[in-house]
Amino acid sequence: MCEANIFIVNPKTAEEDPGELFLEAVDRIIPEGENVWRLTSIFGEQKTLVGRIHSMKLVDHRILFERLDP
């Protein structure tokens, strides 16, 4: 399986804090505009996130985003 879990992190504490789970088993990340992303899980659940990618740990199936104000 190639899906990843999306977590929201604070960029200042991302190394110590695992972050807040936003959406599990995401297989599609589609840009919808500047810093706006549509995420779709393998279960068909969709969420929109306003933020930017902080880091990706693909071996651990984790993508970390930091939220931005809309």
MOZIVEN-V382666 format. One record per residue. N is the residue number from 0. RES is the residue in three letters. PSI is psi in whole degrees, -180 to 180 (NA if undefined). OMEGA is omega as a letter, one per 40 degrees, with the letter a starting at -180 (NA if undefined). D_LAST is the distance of its C-alpha to the last C-alpha in whole Angstrom. Layout:
N/RES/PSI/OMEGA/D_LAST
N/RES/PSI/OMEGA/D_LAST
This chain:
0/MET/144/a/32
1/CYS/11/a/29
2/GLU/163/a/26
3/ALA/158/i/24
4/ASN/141/a/22
5/ILE/129/i/19
6/PHE/146/i/18
7/ILE/127/a/15
8/VAL/157/i/17
9/ASN/122/a/16
10/PRO/-24/a/17
11/LYS/-25/a/20
12/THR/14/a/22
13/ALA/-30/a/21
14/GLU/-32/a/25
15/GLU/-31/a/26
16/ASP/125/a/24
17/PRO/-16/i/24
18/GLY/177/a/20
19/GLU/126/i/19
20/LEU/127/a/20
21/PHE/-45/a/17
22/LEU/135/a/19
23/GLU/154/i/23
24/ALA/48/a/25
25/VAL/131/i/22
26/ASP/-9/i/24
27/ARG/129/i/21
28/ILE/113/a/18
29/ILE/125/i/17
30/PRO/133/a/15
31/GLU/-3/a/13
32/GLY/-171/a/11
33/GLU/115/i/10
34/ASN/24/i/9
35/VAL/128/a/9
36/TRP/137/i/12
37/ARG/122/a/14
38/LEU/136/i/17
39/THR/129/i/20
40/SER/169/i/23
41/ILE/-14/i/26
42/PHE/1/i/27
43/GLY/-2/i/25
44/GLU/136/i/22
45/GLN/141/i/18
46/LYS/152/i/15
47/THR/139/a/11
48/LEU/131/i/10
49/VAL/112/a/6
50/GLY/-170/i/8
51/ARG/155/a/12
52/ILE/127/i/15
53/HIS/-50/i/17
54/SER/165/i/20
55/MET/134/i/22
56/LYS/80/a/26
57/LEU/-30/i/27
58/VAL/-33/i/31
59/ASP/0/a/29
60/HIS/43/a/27
61/ARG/131/i/24
62/ILE/124/a/20
63/LEU/127/i/18
64/PHE/150/i/14
65/GLU/134/a/12
66/ARG/148/i/9
67/LEU/151/i/6
68/ASP/136/a/4
69/PRO/NA/NA/0
